[in-house]
Amino acid sequence: MATSPKGLAIGIEELMPGQPRWWQRFFGQHSSRPELSPASPVVGATASTGAEHRAPLADSTEPSPTPAGTMLHWTWWWSLVLVVVISRLLPYALPKLLSWLVPGVDGRQAAYYLFNVTPVGAACVFAGAVLASRRQVVLLPLTALLVSDVLLTMTGWAPIPGIRVALAGPLLVHVEMENVASLARHVGIQYSLFLAMSGLGRWWLYRRRNTARVLGTCLVSGLLFWFVADGQVWWFSPSAPLPPDMPESYWGRLLYAFSPEAFLQLRGYPKTLDGLVTCYLMGLPFSLRFIASTMAFGWVFFLAYAWAVHTVVGWQSWGQTQPTPASR
C-alpha cells in the first residue's frame, strides 16, 4: 500500500495554531518508527511503507517525543548554499549590471539599499532547526561565506580584510597577504557569528517549533549580528573625530545615518561612549535590513519546507516515481 503523508517521520511541533487542518497535521506529527528517532528520513529518499503506529493521546502522560530532523539531500543543500552566495554578490554586481544594461545610470544608489538584505542569517537558523546532520549544519554557513568571500576577493568588489588584490590581466588576479591580523579577525568574528545563529536554531527550534519561536529566533539572530558586527567596527576602526556636519543629538545622528552619503565622510570613531553609541546608530540602517530580511526569509524557508514535505511527501529523489496517496 502506498504511504500517506501521515506515515512520514517529520517530527515537527505545531507551527501555526488555528490554521487549516493540513498545517496542524504536518507540524504536529512525529516519527511512526521509534528506531528512526532522533534521526529522520533522508530528503530525497523513498518514504517507508510500514504501517502507522501511534500511542493513544488522551490518556498519555508521557512528554511528546523529540522531533526528528531532516537528512537533506546534498543537491538541495548546495542549492541553499548557492542562494546565500548569490545574495552576497548581488549588491556588488548590481551597479555594474545596471550600468551595462542602461548606460549612464548610476546603480550605486540602488545597491546601497540592498546591502544586508540577505538570507544568510535565515539560512543558518533554518539549517540548525531542521537538518539532522550536524555536519550539514556547520558546513552551511562556513561554505557559503568562504565561497562568497573568495569570489568577492577575486573580482576585487569587496576583498577580504587583510588581503590586497591587483588585476594582473583581463582574467588574472594577483592576491597578496597584507595584514594577517585583519584576515584572522574577519574570519574569526564573521564566521563564528553565523555559526552562532545556526546554534540558536538548533537550541531553540530543533525540539519544538511554533510561529513565535521561529520569528523570535530570527529576531535574536539579527540583534546578535547588530551588536557584534557594529561593536567590532567601533573597536577596530581608527580613532578619529566625527565629521563636522554630524548632528549633536542622537536622534539627529540616527536620521543622518539613513543618508547614503553619510558614510563617505566617516574615517573612524572616537574611542568614547559617545563614539560607541554613534557607531551603533550609524550601523542601524544596515542592521535593520538584516533583521527584517532574516525574519522574512526565515518565515519563507519554514513555510516552503512545510509545503514541500506535505505536497511532495518526503521530496522524492531525482528520477524516482512519486508515491500515490493512500486510498480512503
N, C-alpha and C positions, 0 to 999 in steps of 0.2 A: 504494500500500500504506500502511496506517496505520502510524504511528510507535510503536515500543515505547519503554518508559522508558529503554532503553539508548541511544537515539538523542538524548536530551536533552543540552544543553550545561550541565551542572550545575557541574562543576569544584570539587568539594569533596573534601578528603582524608578518609581513613577516620577516623570519629569514635568508633566503638565496636568495637574489635577483638574478635574471638571471638564476636560476636553473630550472629543469623541472617543468611542469605545476602543478603536484600534490603538490610540495613543496609550491608554491605560493597559491594554492587553500587551503591548510591546514593552513598555517601560516597567511593568510590574512583574514580569515572569522571570524565573530563574532556571538554572540548568535542570533538565529532567534526568540527567545521568550523573549520579554522585561521583563517579570516578573521574569526571571531567573537571570538577571544581578543585582549585580555582582557575584551572586552565580553561580554554574555550575552543570552539571550533575555529579552524583557520578560515579567514575570509578569503573566498575563492575556492574552497573545497566543498564537496558534496555533503549535504546535511545528512545526519543519521536517520535511519528508518526505524529506529527502535520505538517500542510502544511508550506512550507517555505515562509517567508515574508521578503522582502528586500526593502529598500528605494532606489530610483534611485541615482546612484553615480555621474553622470555627472553634475547635477545642484545643488547638495547638497553642502552647505557651512558649515554644522554642523561638529564639530570635531567627529572623529571616537569614537564609544562607548568604555567604559573601558573593556578590555579583561577580560573574566571570568577565574577564577582559576579552578582547578580540585579537587573535593572531592575524594581523593584517598581512595580506599578500604583499611581497616586496614590490610588485608592479604598482600597487596603489600607494605604497609608502614612498616610492620615488616620485610618483605624481604629486604627492603632497609637498615633498621637498622642492620640486620644480615650481610649484605655485609660490612658495615662500621666496625662492631665488628671484623669480621674475618680479615679484612685488618690491624687492630691494633694489633691483636695477631700474625700475620704471621711472622714478623721479629724476635719475641722471640721464636716461635715454630720451625722455620726453622732449626736452628742449631741442635736441639735435633732430629728432623726428619731425617736430613741428616746423623747424627752420627748413628742413628738406622738403616737406610737403607744401608749405606756404612760405615762399621766400619773403624775407622782410619782416616776419613775425617773430617776436622775442618770446620764446617759450619758457623762459626762466620764471616769469611771474606765475604761470600755471604750475610749474614744477615745485615752486615754493610751498604751495598748498597740498602737495602730495607727499611731502616728507613726513614720515612716521605714520602714514595711512597704510598699514601693512598687516597681514595676517600672521606675522611671526609669533607674537605672543599667544594668539588664539590657537595656533597650531601646536605650540608647546603644551598649553593647558589641555587641549583635546587629546594629544598623544598620551600624556600622563594619566588622563582619566579613562581612556578607552582601551589602549593597547595592553595586551597581557605580557608581551615581550619587553623586558627591561632594556634589552639591547636596542630595540627599535625606539624606545622612549628616549634613551640617552643619545643615540646617534642622530635623531631627527634635528634638534637644534644645532648640534655640532657640525653636521654635514651641510645643512642649509647655510649657516653662517660662513663656514670655510669656503664653500664653492662661490658664494656671492662675494666674499672678500677678495678671493683670488681674481674673479672676473673684474671687479671694480678696480683692483690694482693694475691688472694687465692692460685694461683700457685707459687707465690714467684718469678716470672720472672721479674716484674717491680712494686714493691709495691708503692702505693700512697705515696707521700712525707708526712712525719709525722706519718706513721704507720709502726710498726715493726712486721714482720711475722716470725714465727718459726714453723717448722714441728714438730707436736706432735705425729705423727704416719704415717703409709702409706697413710691414707686418711684423717688425721686430721691436721688442721692448726690452730695454736694459733696466733690470731691477737691482738696486743696491741697498744693502742694510745700512741705515743711517743712525738709528737710535734703538738699541735693543730694549732699553727700559720702557720706551713708549709702546713698542710692539708687545712686550710682555704684559704691560698694563691693559692694553686694549683686549688682548685675548683673555687675560685672567678675569677682568671685570665683565666685559660684554658676554662672553660665553658662559660664565658662571651665572650671570643674571638670568639668561634664558633657560639654563638648566634648572634654576630655582623655580621658574614658572612651571616647568614640567613636574617638578616635585610638589608644587602646590596642587596641581591637578591630580596627581597620584594620591596625595594625602587627603584631600577634601572631597574628591569626586569619584574615586575608584570604587568605593564600597556603597555609596549612596548618591543618587543624583536627583535633583529637582530644579525647578526654574531658579529659585533664589540662590541655590548653591552654585549653579553654573555661572550666572551673572555676577554673583559675589566674588567668586574665584577670579574671573576675568577682571573685575574692578580692582581687586587687591593686587593682581599681577601688574596692571597698568600703573597703580600708585607706587608699587615697588620700583618699576622702571623709572618713574619720575624722580623718586627720592635718591636712588643710587646713581643714575646717569647724570643728573644735574649736580649732585653733590661732588662727584668726581671731576666734573668740568670745573667747578669752583676751586677745588683743592689743587688741581694740577695746572690750571691756567696761569699765565703770567700775572703778577701783581701789578695792576695798572689802574689809574683813576678812571672813573666813569666819564663818558662823553659830556661835554658842556651842556648840550641840549637835553640831557636826561632830566625828566621831571623830578621834583623833590619828593613828592608824595608817592607812596607805594601804589596807590590806585592809578595815578598818572603813569607810573612806570609799567603797570600791567597793560594799560591801553597802548602805551608806546611799544610794548613787545609784540603786539599784533600787526605792526607795520613791517612789511618785508625789508625796508631799508634800515631797520633798527640795528641789525646785526653787522652792518657794514662798518660802523664806527667803533665797535667794541674791539678792544685789544686785550682785554683781560678784566679781572675783577679785583677790587681791593680785598685783602685778607682780613676782613672785619665781618661782624654780624650783619651790617648793612649790605656789604658785598655779597654775602651768602644769600640773604633774602632776595636781593636783586637778581642773582643768578637763577634762583628758583622761579622768580616771576618772568624772567626773560625766556626761560625754557618751557613755561606753561603752555603756550600755543602749540608747540610740538608734542608735548606730553598729553595734552587734551586729545589731540588727534590719535595718539597711540592708545589711550584709554578707550576712546569711543570705538576705534576700529577693532580693538581686542574684544570688546563686548559684542560688537556687531558680528564680526567674523566667527567668534566663538558660538554665538547663537545659531549662525548659519551652519557651522560644522556639525553641531549636535543634532539639529533638525535634519540635515542631509543624511547623517548617519542613521537616524531613526527611519527616515523614509526609505533609504536604500535597503536596510535589513528587512523591513516589513514588506517592501514591494518585491525585491528580488529573492527573498528567502535565503539569506546567507551569502549573497554575492557569489554566484557560482563561478568556478574558474574558467579561464578562457577556453572556448571551444566545447564546453560541456553543455549538455541539454538541461534546461531549467525544469525542475520538478513541477508536476501539475498539482493544483490544490486538491486536498482530500475531499472526497465526496461527502456530502452531509446527509 
